[in-house]
Amino acid sequence: MLQAVLSTLPMFVCGFWFLTIILDRGRISRAQTMLALFMFASFLVFFAHAYYFNHGQLFFLAVESLYTLSSLLVYPLFFLYLSALTEARPGRLGEWLILTPSFLFFILVSLIFLLMPEQETAKYLNYVQNHTDKAGLSGLVLLQVSLIRLSRLVYIIQIIPVVIFGVKKISRYQQDLENYYSSPGDRSLWWARNMLYVLISTSMVSASFTLIGRTVFDQALGMLLIPSGLFSVLLYIIGYVGYHQRFTAKDFAEEISITDDTAVRPEEAEPNLREKLIRMMEKEQVYTREDLRISDLALLLGTNRTYLSNIVNHELGLSFSDFINSYRVKHAKRLLMDTACKHFSIKGVGESSGFSNEASFFRVFKKETGQSPAAWRSSVRAGS
């Protein structure tokens, strides 16, 4: 009973999120469609695992073919999901070619199973299920074993480009957000990068268990608990956060398009634009506005965001978010030191300084000072 629960738990988690996403037709986006496909492929992977651990026999060869297909689809589909989150336009044809190995191996493995005589099929099943000596294998059986082992190697190799290019996409998109919004907030995709790293790490653990041999799990259920628990929790988090991630690169592009249509279009940048910017920050304290955008500031300065971005990014060497938050932290420090504001809560200080929430205030303040707002206030009061 326990083995049945542990072996099927990740499958049910993936199935739950797949159905939740596709049934929400009124709100589903291109990114969520890719997330649903990722969850469905993961569902098939864990269905195959469950079939093995619960000693399924009748459809073993069909499940083996299905596992070859779905296991090689998981990481490419997650990469396409990241592309849908970070690219305003649909993915290029070249990106879809990363699905080719999965379908190629599926076709070859399925074809060999179909061509196998009954006697060789029995030899293959005996080898896979009972781990008999490979030396006695020949013909199509030996070819199939080699092909499936090659597919496992491809599974590991494809992780490398998925991580490299996936992280690049997220970092580029995040940089664009931080150069447009003072507080990216829920628009941020750092969670996706972290989930990618954790997904890869968990898969490496799973691959290690596979090298040990699946039959080991039959004698030690505690070992089955580790990958089952890890994947169930991880996939649930990916499904939950991905389902609630409504803002994507497409929404970002549409917002920029709308603001650019109403933007001021001077023929050239003002020679004293940098001085005007600093003066506005120090005198008018526009940084205290929550969710301030670079387009808002450009409008106040009578310029466009391209000229303003050049000042902030190249002349000052900062992202727009870091530029605004540096003023917010200075403002927060003044409030924390001001005895007239000692009744302010930490949350109140953050809100008065322009931060949208306490978590954002805590993160940015600690990044700037190395201390939490409360610890910094205590250290200043103790030293005075």
Secondary structure, DSSP 8 states (H G I E B T S, - for coil): -HHHHHHHHHHHHHHHHHHHHHH-TTT--HHHHHHHHHHHHHHHHHHHHHHHHTT--TTHHHHHHHHHHHHHHHHHHHHHHHHHHH-SS---HHHHGGGHHHHHHHHHHHHHHHH--HHHHHHHHHHHHH---GGG--HHHHHHHHHHHHHHHHHHHTHHHHHHHHHHHHHHHHHHHHTTBS--GGG--HHHHHHHHHHHHHHHHHHHHHHH-TTHHHH-HHHHHHHHHHHHHHHHHHHHHHHH----HHHHHHHHHHHHHTS---SS--TTHHHHHHHIIIII-GGGSTT-BHHHHHHHHTS-HHHHHHIIIIIS---HHHHHHHHHHHHHHHHHH-GGGTT--HHHHHHHHT-SSHHHHHHHHHHHHSS-HHHHHHHHHHH-
